[in-house]
Amino acid sequence: MKRKDQSLAVKYRSFDYDVKAVSDDGLFSGYGSVFGVIDSYNEVVAPGAFLESIADLKSKSRALPVLWQHRTGEPIGSWSMDTLKEDAKGLFGDGELWLADAPYARIAMRGMKSRSITGLSIGYYVRESTFDEKTRIRTLTKLDLVEISIVTVPANDEARTDTIKSKLAHGGLPSLPEFELLLREAGFSKTQSAVIANRGLQHLLRSESAGDLAEAELVEAIKSRPALTLPSF
């Protein structure tokens, strides 16, 4: 089943990079995305997903930034639009770190050389996808690239609080695991987050059974935790 995606939230996919070279002048190369890998959300990127986006970037003479940990305020380099391409394995490109201008670029290079920093991760919008009702796998067929980051620890694409907050800001609703993650970030315990997300705050406040948190305990927990603020829209 083919579908056009309406979500405006930036998503992320991370992979251990396959570094071909990291030179002292900050030049490196690697794969920002790999085809055929099914992630924990049952999603996979199809060959051809980046072709239109790459062509559009080139037609506008735009370069794709190298970000540090997906932080839009921490650009540390740029990708060569002459070499950014799809091959049989995935999305491959050559990047340049701005060693003289960006402090995190020097950290990134040292980590890449020592193999202590081992991830490249793409930020993108989903434009088109297909869904297999039998396998429950969603295949991403058209993506708009936003950036490719160097990340310390590769992570699954939506297991990030900044992605979840972006989804909320654009009118989307989080899944239960995503809502639990937001609650954990706000300071609630794993048990408290799970009960609030799965059964609702009202249930948690009323529950007095031995297996649940008592009302007084939750009230004290809320008082001792920073307030959870969500985007307004």
Secondary structure, DSSP 8 states (H G I E B T S, - for coil): -EEE------EEEEEE---S-B-TTSEEEEEEEETT---TTSEEE-TTTTHHHHHHHHHTT--EEEEETTEEEEEEEEE-TTT-EE-SSEEEEEEEE-TTT-HHHHHHHHHHHHTS--EEEEEEEEEEEEEETTTTEEEEEEEEEEEEEEESS---TT-SHHHHHHHHHTT----HHHHHHHHHHHT--HHHHHHHHHH-HHHHHH--STTS--HHHHHHHHHHS--------
